[in-house]
């Protein structure tokens, strides 16, 4: 066992309020896609097909959220999928899950930073299309978008380095503005429409079955709602009972669905047909709002989009830095990732590492960045699977066993969550599925796996230098499966009991 204060288990401050955690989940789940993509979804599935698909997706993710609630309640520590994969399957799978999950979180930071430039290209194309540099995969790169995205990344890195007492508070205010903007847009577009329900027709895409219309949108649900899983990354910083986590996650998913439904609805119900405001490659939802409500409506929408972008940046900066911190605490990453500020116990180097990694991404062009985000969705789905598997293992059907909670319904939901997570992975990885990865995404996925394998070989000796019991202590804060916890910051050699034995 390692000795000394340098090797003591480092802990985060408990500063997050329930409303802040709800805002982290909601703001991370709803980003630019809720405002930019409804026109595409309507063309692919029809308005009702898109709403049903996202509604079923939200229900499935609520089932998965039940497992997150179980794990947060039992192990209120940071790490999320990394921690739960360790509990479910051991060190190697924990590293694999953490490796791909970290890429997913970091790439979404980069994607949110570039999303603001999309909005500005629509609102101020003359300004944004100055200083042409080059094209990447058909995407023209200009100087203003690089500068704006870079400033955003640095700004939110600075905000997060001050601690969750600041970042959590602004996340709440940003989320309030986001919800208010969507409600106003939905109310006024419905009010000005002559026949809103008639305008929504056809409800489904005419040249395909209703089932296909629904499945096309259901396939993107993990991407549409990614962000609710930021809650377990913040679990160590709750200043309230972790029992509330399930309710907060489910409430955030339901609210996220309502936001998606309203934005799809107003895109379809405001005018008799999509051609009323023009077609082509224009931003359809933006054109609908501008045509119906004028510059005032567009201004409200712009504020809502900016809030969605800001909450995504803020939430994923927090979650990615906490994931890196947790992996470093388990010796799966270099020590500097667990370095914290003395004043507010914030993993500051993880935050600035995320900034350093994402700063070059605006230079690659948005199309190349979407390839990374698409393939990193597999990491999120893998984390869903291991979370459900871990919950399944720590729960009992109807008989007390090794301190496990008797909760047959939650255990059944965990089983359903595993199946759903496997289905989401299949939709991403099986060729010809509605959400199959593009060829560039497959190549990047393979490349990231190879890099991960090389990195694992480099750190394997250090990572495995801790015993199973010691790793349990650093990852979970305890090594005894009962809820009895030692008051010291180091485990005692004579009372360590493995959290799970080989037969579990």
C-alpha positions as CSV (number, residue, x, y, z in Angstrom):
1,X,0.0,0.0,0.0
2,X,1.3,3.4,-0.9
3,X,2.0,5.7,2.0
4,X,2.3,9.4,2.6
5,X,0.0,12.4,2.1
6,X,0.8,12.4,-1.6
7,X,-0.9,9.1,-1.9
8,X,-3.9,9.9,0.4
9,X,-7.2,9.6,-1.4
10,X,-8.1,13.1,-2.6
11,X,-11.7,14.2,-2.3
12,X,-13.8,17.0,-3.9
13,X,-15.7,19.6,-1.9
14,X,-19.5,19.2,-1.5
15,X,-20.9,22.4,-3.0
16,X,-23.5,21.4,-5.5
17,X,-27.2,22.1,-4.8
18,X,-30.0,20.0,-6.2
19,X,-31.2,22.8,-8.6
20,X,-27.6,23.1,-9.9
21,X,-27.3,19.4,-10.5
22,X,-30.7,19.4,-12.4
23,X,-29.3,22.3,-14.5
24,X,-26.1,20.4,-15.2
25,X,-28.1,17.4,-16.5
26,X,-30.6,19.5,-18.4
27,X,-28.2,22.0,-19.9
28,X,-25.8,19.3,-20.9
29,X,-28.5,17.3,-22.6
30,X,-30.1,20.2,-24.6
31,X,-27.7,22.0,-26.8
32,X,-27.5,23.5,-30.3
33,X,-29.1,20.3,-31.9
34,X,-32.5,21.1,-30.4
35,X,-32.6,24.4,-32.4
36,X,-30.6,23.5,-35.5
37,X,-31.9,20.0,-36.4
38,X,-35.7,19.9,-36.1
39,X,-36.1,20.7,-39.8
40,X,-33.9,17.7,-40.7
41,X,-35.8,15.5,-38.3
42,X,-39.1,16.5,-39.8
43,X,-37.8,15.8,-43.3
44,X,-36.6,12.3,-42.1
45,X,-39.6,11.2,-40.1
46,X,-42.3,13.8,-40.0
47,X,-43.1,16.0,-36.9
48,X,-45.0,13.3,-35.0
49,X,-42.6,10.6,-36.0
50,X,-39.7,12.7,-34.6
51,X,-41.5,13.6,-31.4
52,X,-42.5,9.9,-30.8
53,X,-38.9,8.7,-31.5
54,X,-37.4,11.2,-29.1
55,X,-40.1,10.4,-26.5
56,X,-39.4,6.7,-26.6
57,X,-35.7,7.5,-26.4
58,X,-36.3,9.6,-23.3
59,X,-38.3,6.7,-21.7
60,X,-35.5,4.2,-22.4
61,X,-32.9,6.6,-21.0
62,X,-35.0,7.0,-17.9
63,X,-34.8,3.3,-17.5
64,X,-31.0,3.5,-17.7
65,X,-31.1,6.5,-15.4
66,X,-32.6,4.2,-12.7
67,X,-29.3,2.3,-12.7
68,X,-27.4,5.5,-12.4
69,X,-29.5,6.4,-9.4
70,X,-28.8,3.1,-7.8
71,X,-25.0,3.5,-8.3
72,X,-24.9,7.1,-7.2
73,X,-26.8,6.3,-4.0
74,X,-24.5,3.4,-3.1
75,X,-21.3,5.0,-4.4
76,X,-21.5,8.9,-4.3
77,X,-18.1,9.4,-5.9
78,X,-16.9,10.9,-9.2
79,X,-16.0,8.8,-12.2
80,X,-19.4,7.7,-13.6
81,X,-18.9,5.1,-16.3
82,X,-15.3,4.5,-15.3
83,X,-16.2,3.8,-11.7
84,X,-19.2,1.6,-12.6
85,X,-17.2,-0.4,-15.2
86,X,-14.6,-1.1,-12.5
87,X,-17.4,-2.4,-10.1
88,X,-19.0,-4.4,-12.9
89,X,-16.0,-5.9,-14.7
90,X,-12.7,-4.9,-13.2
91,X,-9.7,-2.7,-14.0
92,X,-9.3,-3.4,-17.7
93,X,-12.9,-2.7,-18.7
94,X,-12.8,0.4,-16.4
95,X,-9.9,1.8,-18.4
96,X,-11.5,1.0,-21.7
97,X,-14.8,2.7,-20.7
98,X,-13.0,5.7,-19.2
99,X,-10.8,6.0,-22.3
100,X,-13.7,6.2,-24.7
101,X,-16.0,8.2,-22.4
102,X,-13.3,10.9,-21.9
103,X,-13.1,11.3,-25.7
104,X,-16.8,11.6,-25.9
105,X,-17.0,14.3,-23.2
106,X,-14.0,16.3,-24.6
107,X,-15.2,16.2,-28.2
108,X,-18.6,17.5,-27.1
109,X,-16.8,20.5,-25.5
110,X,-15.2,21.2,-28.8
111,X,-18.5,20.7,-30.7
112,X,-20.3,23.2,-28.5
113,X,-17.6,25.7,-28.9
114,X,-18.0,25.5,-32.7
115,X,-21.8,25.6,-32.5
116,X,-21.8,29.3,-31.7
117,X,-20.0,30.0,-35.0
118,X,-22.9,28.2,-36.8
119,X,-25.4,30.6,-35.3
120,X,-23.3,33.6,-36.1
121,X,-22.8,32.5,-39.7
122,X,-26.6,32.6,-40.0
123,X,-27.1,35.9,-38.1
124,X,-24.0,37.7,-39.4
125,X,-22.6,35.9,-42.5
126,X,-20.7,38.9,-43.7
127,X,-18.7,39.2,-40.6
128,X,-18.1,35.4,-40.1
129,X,-17.0,34.8,-43.7
130,X,-13.9,37.0,-43.5
131,X,-10.3,35.7,-43.5
132,X,-10.8,32.5,-45.5
133,X,-8.1,30.0,-44.6
134,X,-8.8,26.6,-46.2
135,X,-11.5,23.9,-46.5
136,X,-11.7,20.5,-44.7
137,X,-14.1,17.9,-46.0
138,X,-16.1,20.6,-47.7
139,X,-16.2,22.9,-44.7
140,X,-14.7,26.4,-45.3
141,X,-12.6,27.5,-42.3
142,X,-12.5,31.3,-41.5
143,X,-10.5,33.3,-39.0
144,X,-13.5,34.6,-36.9
145,X,-14.9,31.1,-36.2
146,X,-11.4,30.0,-34.9
147,X,-11.1,33.1,-32.7
148,X,-14.6,32.9,-31.3
149,X,-14.5,29.2,-30.5
150,X,-11.0,29.5,-28.9
151,X,-12.2,32.4,-26.7
152,X,-15.2,30.3,-25.5
153,X,-13.0,27.3,-24.6
154,X,-10.6,29.5,-22.6
155,X,-13.5,31.4,-20.9
156,X,-15.3,28.3,-19.7
157,X,-12.0,26.7,-18.6
158,X,-11.4,29.8,-16.5
159,X,-14.9,29.7,-15.0
160,X,-14.6,26.0,-14.1
161,X,-11.2,26.5,-12.5
162,X,-12.9,28.7,-9.9
163,X,-14.9,25.8,-8.6
164,X,-18.4,24.4,-8.8
165,X,-19.8,27.1,-6.5
166,X,-19.4,29.4,-9.5
167,X,-19.9,27.1,-12.4
168,X,-22.9,25.4,-10.8
169,X,-24.6,28.7,-10.1
170,X,-24.2,30.0,-13.7
171,X,-25.4,26.7,-15.0
172,X,-28.6,27.2,-13.2
173,X,-29.2,30.7,-14.5
174,X,-28.3,29.7,-18.1
175,X,-30.7,26.8,-17.9
176,X,-33.5,29.1,-16.7
177,X,-33.0,31.4,-19.7
178,X,-32.9,28.4,-22.0
179,X,-36.2,27.0,-20.8
180,X,-37.8,30.4,-20.8
181,X,-36.7,31.1,-24.4
182,X,-38.2,27.8,-25.6
183,X,-41.5,28.3,-23.8
184,X,-41.8,31.8,-25.3
185,X,-41.1,30.6,-28.8
186,X,-43.5,27.7,-28.5
187,X,-46.3,29.9,-27.2
188,X,-46.0,32.8,-29.7
189,X,-45.6,30.6,-32.8
190,X,-48.6,28.5,-31.8
191,X,-50.6,31.7,-31.2
192,X,-49.8,33.3,-34.6
193,X,-50.4,30.1,-36.6
194,X,-53.8,29.9,-38.2
195,X,-54.3,26.1,-37.9
196,X,-51.3,24.8,-36.0
197,X,-52.4,21.2,-35.8
198,X,-53.4,21.0,-39.4
199,X,-50.1,22.6,-40.4
200,X,-48.3,19.6,-38.7
201,X,-49.6,17.2,-41.4
202,X,-48.3,14.9,-42.7
203,X,-47.4,13.6,-39.3
204,X,-45.0,11.0,-40.7
205,X,-42.8,10.8,-43.7
206,X,-45.0,9.7,-46.6
207,X,-42.7,7.3,-48.4
208,X,-41.7,5.1,-45.4
209,X,-43.5,3.2,-42.7
210,X,-44.4,4.7,-39.3
211,X,-42.1,2.3,-37.6
212,X,-39.1,3.3,-39.8
213,X,-39.9,7.0,-39.1
214,X,-39.8,6.4,-35.4
215,X,-36.7,4.2,-35.5
216,X,-34.7,6.8,-37.5
217,X,-35.0,9.3,-34.7
218,X,-34.9,6.8,-31.8
219,X,-31.4,5.8,-33.1
220,X,-30.0,9.2,-32.2
221,X,-31.5,9.3,-28.7
222,X,-28.2,8.5,-26.9
223,X,-26.7,11.5,-28.7
224,X,-29.7,13.7,-28.2
225,X,-29.8,13.2,-24.5
226,X,-26.1,12.7,-23.7
227,X,-25.3,14.9,-20.7
228,X,-27.7,13.5,-18.1
229,X,-24.8,11.1,-17.3
230,X,-22.8,14.2,-16.1
231,X,-24.7,13.8,-12.9
232,X,-22.7,10.9,-11.6
233,X,-19.5,12.8,-12.4
234,X,-20.7,15.4,-9.9
235,X,-21.9,13.0,-7.3
236,X,-18.9,13.5,-5.0
237,X,-19.8,17.2,-4.9
238,X,-23.5,16.9,-3.9
239,X,-24.3,18.9,-0.7
240,X,-27.5,16.8,-0.5
241,X,-28.5,13.2,-0.2
242,X,-27.5,11.1,-3.3
243,X,-30.9,9.5,-3.0
244,X,-32.3,12.5,-5.0
245,X,-30.1,11.7,-8.0
246,X,-32.6,9.5,-9.8
247,X,-35.4,12.1,-9.5
248,X,-33.1,14.8,-10.8
249,X,-32.0,12.8,-13.8
250,X,-35.5,11.7,-14.7
251,X,-36.8,15.3,-14.4
252,X,-34.0,16.6,-16.6
253,X,-34.7,13.9,-19.3
254,X,-38.4,14.8,-19.2
255,X,-37.7,18.5,-19.5
256,X,-35.2,17.9,-22.3
257,X,-37.8,15.9,-24.2
258,X,-40.4,18.7,-23.8
259,X,-37.8,21.2,-25.2
260,X,-37.2,18.9,-28.2
261,X,-40.9,18.4,-28.8
262,X,-41.6,22.2,-28.7
263,X,-38.8,23.0,-31.1
264,X,-40.0,20.2,-33.5
265,X,-43.6,21.4,-33.1
266,X,-43.0,25.1,-33.8
267,X,-41.0,24.2,-36.9
268,X,-44.0,22.3,-38.2
269,X,-47.0,24.0,-36.8
270,X,-46.3,27.7,-37.6
271,X,-46.9,27.5,-41.4
272,X,-49.0,25.3,-43.7
273,X,-45.9,23.6,-45.2
274,X,-42.2,23.7,-45.1
275,X,-42.1,25.5,-48.4
276,X,-43.8,28.5,-46.8
277,X,-40.5,29.8,-45.6
278,X,-38.2,28.3,-48.3
279,X,-36.4,25.1,-48.5
280,X,-32.9,23.9,-49.4
281,X,-30.0,23.9,-47.1
282,X,-31.2,26.9,-45.0
283,X,-31.7,26.6,-41.2
284,X,-35.4,25.8,-41.4
285,X,-36.3,26.5,-37.7
286,X,-34.5,29.8,-37.8
287,X,-36.3,30.8,-41.0
288,X,-39.7,29.8,-39.4
289,X,-39.1,31.9,-36.3
290,X,-37.8,34.9,-38.3
291,X,-40.8,34.7,-40.7
292,X,-43.4,34.3,-37.9
293,X,-42.0,36.5,-35.2
294,X,-39.5,38.8,-36.9
295,X,-36.2,40.0,-35.5
296,X,-37.6,39.9,-31.9
297,X,-38.4,36.2,-32.1
298,X,-35.0,35.5,-33.7
299,X,-33.3,37.4,-30.9
300,X,-35.1,35.2,-28.3
301,X,-34.1,32.1,-30.2
302,X,-30.5,33.3,-30.4
303,X,-30.4,33.8,-26.6
304,X,-31.9,30.3,-26.1
305,X,-29.3,28.7,-28.4
306,X,-26.4,30.6,-26.8
307,X,-27.6,29.4,-23.4
308,X,-27.8,25.8,-24.7
309,X,-24.3,26.1,-26.0
310,X,-23.0,27.6,-22.8
311,X,-24.6,25.0,-20.6
312,X,-23.1,22.3,-22.7
313,X,-19.7,23.8,-22.5
314,X,-19.9,24.3,-18.8
315,X,-21.4,20.9,-18.0
316,X,-19.0,18.9,-20.1
317,X,-15.9,20.8,-18.9
318,X,-17.0,19.8,-15.4
319,X,-17.7,16.1,-16.2
320,X,-14.6,15.6,-18.4
321,X,-12.3,17.0,-15.7
322,X,-14.0,14.9,-13.0
323,X,-13.6,11.8,-15.1
324,X,-9.9,12.5,-15.7
325,X,-9.5,13.2,-11.9
326,X,-11.2,9.9,-11.0
327,X,-9.0,7.9,-13.4
328,X,-5.9,9.5,-12.1
329,X,-7.0,8.8,-8.5
330,X,-7.1,5.1,-9.5
331,X,-3.6,5.5,-11.1
332,X,-5.0,5.0,-14.7
333,X,-3.7,8.4,-15.7
334,X,-0.7,10.6,-14.7
335,X,-0.8,12.2,-11.2
336,X,-1.2,15.7,-12.4
337,X,-4.8,15.0,-13.4
338,X,-5.6,14.6,-9.7
339,X,-3.9,17.9,-8.7
340,X,-6.5,20.2,-7.0
341,X,-6.5,23.8,-6.0
342,X,-6.1,24.4,-2.3
343,X,-8.9,26.9,-2.0
344,X,-11.8,25.1,-3.6
345,X,-10.5,21.5,-4.2
346,X,-11.0,21.8,-8.0
347,X,-9.1,19.4,-10.3
348,X,-7.7,22.3,-12.2
349,X,-5.2,20.6,-14.4
350,X,-7.9,18.3,-15.8
351,X,-9.8,21.4,-16.7
352,X,-6.9,23.1,-18.5
353,X,-5.9,19.8,-20.2
354,X,-9.4,19.7,-21.7
355,X,-8.9,23.3,-22.9
356,X,-5.5,22.4,-24.4
357,X,-6.9,19.4,-26.2
358,X,-9.9,21.3,-27.6
359,X,-8.2,24.5,-28.7
360,X,-6.8,23.1,-31.9
361,X,-10.2,21.6,-33.0
362,X,-11.7,24.7,-34.6
363,X,-8.9,24.5,-37.1
364,X,-10.1,21.1,-38.3
365,X,-13.5,22.3,-39.5
366,X,-16.8,21.3,-38.2
367,X,-17.3,18.3,-40.5
368,X,-14.2,16.6,-39.2
369,X,-15.3,17.3,-35.6
370,X,-18.7,15.7,-36.2
371,X,-16.9,12.5,-37.2
372,X,-15.2,12.4,-33.8
373,X,-18.4,13.1,-32.0
374,X,-20.3,10.4,-33.9
375,X,-17.8,7.7,-33.1
376,X,-17.4,8.8,-29.5
377,X,-21.2,8.1,-29.0
378,X,-20.1,4.5,-28.7
379,X,-18.2,5.4,-25.5
380,X,-21.4,6.9,-24.0
381,X,-23.4,3.7,-24.9
382,X,-20.6,1.5,-23.4
383,X,-20.8,3.6,-20.2
384,X,-24.6,3.1,-20.2
385,X,-24.1,-0.7,-20.4
386,X,-21.6,-1.0,-17.6
387,X,-23.7,1.3,-15.3
388,X,-26.7,-1.0,-15.8
389,X,-24.5,-4.1,-15.4
390,X,-23.0,-2.7,-12.1
391,X,-26.5,-1.9,-10.8
392,X,-27.6,-5.4,-11.7
393,X,-24.7,-6.8,-9.7
394,X,-25.3,-4.7,-6.6
395,X,-29.0,-5.4,-6.4
396,X,-30.7,-8.7,-5.3
397,X,-33.9,-10.2,-6.6
398,X,-35.6,-11.3,-3.4
399,X,-32.9,-12.6,-1.0
400,X,-30.3,-10.7,1.0
401,X,-26.9,-11.5,-0.4
402,X,-23.5,-10.0,0.7
403,X,-25.1,-6.7,1.7
404,X,-26.9,-6.2,-1.6
405,X,-30.2,-4.2,-1.6
406,X,-33.3,-6.2,-2.3
407,X,-34.9,-4.4,-5.3
408,X,-36.3,-6.7,-7.9
409,X,-37.9,-3.9,-10.0
410,X,-34.7,-1.9,-10.1
411,X,-32.8,-5.1,-11.0
412,X,-35.2,-5.8,-13.8
413,X,-34.8,-2.2,-15.1
414,X,-31.0,-2.7,-15.0
415,X,-31.5,-5.8,-17.2
416,X,-33.6,-3.8,-19.6
417,X,-31.1,-1.0,-19.6
418,X,-28.3,-3.5,-20.5
419,X,-30.4,-4.7,-23.5
420,X,-31.2,-1.1,-24.6
421,X,-27.5,-0.1,-24.3
422,X,-26.6,-3.1,-26.5
423,X,-29.2,-2.1,-29.0
424,X,-27.9,1.5,-29.1
425,X,-24.4,0.1,-29.7
426,X,-25.7,-2.1,-32.5
427,X,-27.4,0.9,-34.1
428,X,-24.1,2.6,-34.2
429,X,-21.8,-0.2,-35.2
430,X,-23.9,-2.5,-37.5
431,X,-23.6,-1.4,-41.1
432,X,-26.8,-0.1,-42.8
433,X,-28.6,0.7,-39.5
434,X,-30.3,4.1,-39.3
435,X,-27.5,5.5,-37.1
436,X,-24.5,3.5,-38.5
437,X,-21.2,5.3,-38.2
438,X,-19.7,6.8,-41.3
439,X,-16.5,5.4,-42.7
440,X,-14.3,8.3,-41.3
441,X,-15.9,7.7,-37.9
442,X,-15.1,4.0,-38.0
443,X,-11.5,4.8,-38.9
444,X,-11.2,7.3,-36.0
445,X,-12.8,4.8,-33.6
446,X,-10.2,2.2,-34.6
447,X,-7.4,4.8,-34.3
448,X,-8.5,5.9,-30.8
449,X,-8.7,2.2,-29.8
450,X,-5.2,1.6,-31.0
451,X,-3.9,4.7,-29.2
452,X,-5.7,3.5,-26.0
453,X,-4.1,0.1,-26.3
454,X,-0.6,1.7,-26.6
455,X,-1.3,4.0,-23.6
456,X,-2.6,1.1,-21.5
457,X,0.5,-0.9,-22.2
458,X,2.5,2.1,-21.0
459,X,0.6,2.6,-17.7
460,X,-0.3,-1.0,-17.1
461,X,2.5,-1.7,-14.6
462,X,1.6,1.4,-12.5
463,X,-2.2,0.9,-12.9
464,X,-1.9,-2.7,-11.7
465,X,0.6,-2.0,-8.9
466,X,-2.3,-1.4,-6.5
467,X,-4.1,-4.4,-5.2
468,X,-7.8,-4.9,-5.9
469,X,-8.6,-3.7,-2.4
470,X,-6.5,-0.6,-2.7
471,X,-8.0,0.2,-6.1
472,X,-11.5,-0.1,-4.6
473,X,-10.4,2.4,-1.9
474,X,-9.1,4.9,-4.3
475,X,-12.0,4.6,-6.7
476,X,-14.9,4.2,-4.3
477,X,-13.6,5.6,-1.0
478,X,-14.3,2.3,0.8
479,X,-13.4,-1.4,0.5
480,X,-16.2,-3.0,2.6
481,X,-19.4,-3.7,0.8
482,X,-21.5,-2.7,3.7
483,X,-22.1,1.0,4.1
484,X,-19.8,1.2,7.1
485,X,-17.0,3.6,6.3
486,X,-13.7,4.2,8.1
487,X,-13.2,7.8,9.3
488,X,-9.5,7.9,8.3
489,X,-8.3,8.8,4.9
490,X,-6.2,5.7,4.5
491,X,-7.6,2.1,4.5
492,X,-6.3,-0.2,7.2
493,X,-4.5,-3.3,6.0
494,X,-6.1,-5.6,8.5
495,X,-9.8,-4.8,7.8
496,X,-9.9,-4.5,4.0
497,X,-12.5,-6.7,2.4
498,X,-12.9,-6.9,-1.4
499,X,-16.0,-5.1,-2.5
500,X,-16.9,-8.0,-4.8
501,X,-15.4,-11.5,-4.8
502,X,-14.7,-13.5,-7.9
503,X,-18.0,-15.3,-7.8
504,X,-20.0,-12.1,-7.9
